[in-house]
Amino acid sequence: MRALLAALLLLGSTALAVPRPAESQRKDTPFPTEVQRALNALVRAELAKGTQAGLSVGVLHGGMRWVAGYGLRDISHKLPATPRTTYRMASITKSFTAVAVLQLEQEGKLDLDADIHTLVPEYPEKPWPITVRELLGHLGGVSHYDGPEASENTRHLDTKGALALFADKPLVAEPGTKFVYTTWGYNLLGAAVESASGQGYGTYLKAHVFGPAGMSHAALDDYRTRDKQHALGYRIHKGQLIPSHYLDVSSRFAGGGTRASVEDLLGFGEAMLQHRLVSAETARRMQSSMSTREGQLTDYGMGFATYPLRGHYMVAHAGGQPETTSLLVLLPAEDVVIALATNLEGDAKRLRRVSTRILETLLEDGQVRRDAHVVEPVDAVVHEGLARLFTYGLAYHLWATRGPGAIPEPGDENEAFTQVSALLERTTIAQDPQAALERVRGAHQPRAGSLLIRVGARMARTLEQAWGAEKLREYPARGPLAFFIDYLAACEQMNCPAAQRFSESLQSDVRHFDEVWQRAQVSELRRVRLDEVKDPETLWPALEEATTSAALHPDYVEEMLRVAARYRRQGKSAEQLRWLERTVALHPKSDEARQALAKVQAPETQETEVPATTAPRRATDGSPVPDDAGLVPGGASRPPQRPQERTADPGG
C-alpha cells in the first residue's frame, strides 16, 4: 500500500492545456502562475493526507481556466488521471435532467404544474397529484432507494424497466409538504423528457444539453460503450484500495446514470452561467431554493442545491455511487465554476475540502475559513444571528445584482430592522437561549418573512452605495463582524434611519465580539491550517494563549482532530491523546471532539457508537437526508457559515 501511495504522489499532477470543444470555445486564459501553483499545492496537500486513486480538477473564474489530473485512473496499468478522463457523474445527472425539463417548459412542450401521471401514464396515479415542479425540487413524496435490491441493480434496464422498480411503491409524504431526496423521482422526470420531446432521454441530452455545452465526452454510462479514457472505480476496504463492485446505472438513468469529464462539467457550468442552455429567468428559478407548503426553504432549487455560504451564493450538486465521487459548484455572482471527480468511492469530504480551499484561494485572499467557537449561550445566539445576517444578506445581494437572482420583497424595512434588533436582544435571549436560537435559525425562512435575507441584503446594498462594489469582495474573508461594523460606519455616512442602525445594545455586542475575535487570532494560522503545519507543536503555545480564556475564538476542532489522526497514523499514541485533550479543552461544546477523545480513552466501550460525523444529516424540514443524497443539505438547525456542514455530500 505504501508503495502504491508513493507512486500516486510521485505521479503528481497532469496539468494540461486541453483544447476546448469548438461549440463552447471562449478565449479563456490560464490563471497567473502563482495562482496555478497555489491550486496545485492545495490539491496535492489534500491527496497526501489519505488514500487516493485518481482525481481530476477543473476551475473557471472570470475568463481564466485551470485543469489538472492527479493519480491513476487505472491502478493496475498505471494509467494517469487527466482532465480528459471520464467518470460516472452519479447525482450530478439530476442537474442535466432539470435543464432538459426546463428547456421543454420554455418551448411550451411541458407544464411544470402538470401531474406527472399525464406525462408518464405508466406511473400509477397516487392519492395526490405529483407535479413536475415538485419532482424537480424533491417535494413530490416519491421515495428514494429502499433497500439493496433497489440500489444495487446489475441488470441493464430501459425506461420502462427503471420505472417498474418503484412505480407501485407508496409515496412517503404528501407532495409539497416535505423534502424527500429521490433519484427515482428524477427517473420520472427523465421519462417526462422522453414523452414531451419524442426522443430517448440520452438522445435528447446529447442534442440539447451536452452538444450546446461542448460536452464532447458526456453520455449515458454504459459499460459497453466506455472508451479507454474512462476511470476504473475503487473503494477502500480495510485500508486497501480494491475494485468497486459492479453496478449498472441504467436503473437510475435520469437521476444518476451519466458519465463525463471535468472538461465536460466546466462546459456545462459555463453554459449555465452564460444562460446558453436556459434563459436567465429560468436560471433564476432553478437557482432559487424551493420551499415546503408551510414556508420552509429546502436549500434545493430545480436540479441544484442552492444556499448561501460565507456571503457567496452557492449553486451545486454532488454525486456518489460505486466507482465515483463527483462535485460541481457554480457561483453565479462571481463567475466561478469548480468541477471535481474521482474514481474513489465515498470521497465526498475530501472533495468538499478541495472546493472550499479553491474558493479561499480565488475569492478570499487565501485566508482560511474558520467558524467561531462561542462559550456563553447568549453570546452564541447573538453571534449566530450576526453570521446569518451576513451570509444571507451578502449572498442574496450579490446573486441579485451580479447573477440572475432576486431578493424577497423588502416590505417595511425600518420595521424589519427593528424586528432583528428585538430578535438579538440579550435580555430576551437569556430567558431561554435554546428557544431564541431556534428563532434565529428560522428567521430567514419565508414563513418568517425572510427577515434575515431582507435586512442583510439591505445592509450589503448600503455598504456598496457607501464604498463601492469592490468593498463587498472583502467580506467573505473578513467575516460577519467586519460586515456589521462597516455597515454601522456606512450608515453614519449615508444618514440611515435610526431604526436601520440597530439597537445600542446590539451595536455594543458587535464591537465587543470584534475586539475579542481580533485578540484570539494566531497570525501564523491566517493562511494555513494547523494540520498542514509540519510541526504543529511549535504553534501550540501561541494558540493556547490566544484562545484559552477567550469567550469567542476561531473553531479549530477539525484541524486539531486531523493533527491527532496524523499522530495516530505515526503510532504516537501519547501525542494523539494530548491533542485530543487540547481539542476538548478549547472546544468543550464539540460533540465530535468529546467522542474522539472518549474513543481513545475507552476504546472497548466505543465499538458500537456512531461517530458524530456519521450521524444522520437533516434537511431544512428536519427530515433525515439519505447518505447518498446528491445535494447540499439544508439546515435551519445549522449555522450556514459552517463550510464543513454546508458543502455538497455525495449523491447516487
Secondary structure, 3 states (H helix, E strand, C coil): CHHHHHHHHHHCEECCCCCCCHHHCCCCEECCHHHHHHHHHHHHHHHCCCCCCEEEEEEEECCEEEEEEEEEEECCCCEECCCCCEEECHHHHHHHHHHHHHHHHHCCCCCCCCEHHHHCCCCCCCCCCCEHHHHHCCCCCCCCCCCHHHHCCCCCCCHHHHHHCCCCCCCCCCCCCCCCCCHHHHHHHHHHHHHHHCCCHHHHHHHHHHCCCCCCCCEECCHHHCCCCECCCEEEECCEEEECCCCCHHHHHHHHCEEEEHHHHHHHHHHHHCCCCCCHHHHHHHHCCCECCCCCECCECCCCEEEEECCEEEEEEEEEECCEEEEEEEECCCCEEEEEEECECCCHHHHHHHHHHHHHHHHCCCCCCCCEEECCHHHHHHHHHHHHHHHHHHHHHHHHHHCCCCCCCCCCHHHHHHHHHHHCCHHHHHHCHHHHHHHHHCCCCHHHCCHHHHHHHHHHHHHHHHHCHHHHCCHHHHCHHHHHHHHHHHHHHHCCCHHHHCCHHHHHHHHHHHHHHHHCCCHHHCCCCHHHCCCHHHHHHHHHHHHCCCCEEECCHHHHHHHHHHHHHCCCHHHHHHHHHHHHHHCCCCHHHHHHHHHHHCHHHCCCCCCHHHCCEECCCCCEECCCCCCCCCCCCCCCCCHHHHCCCCCC
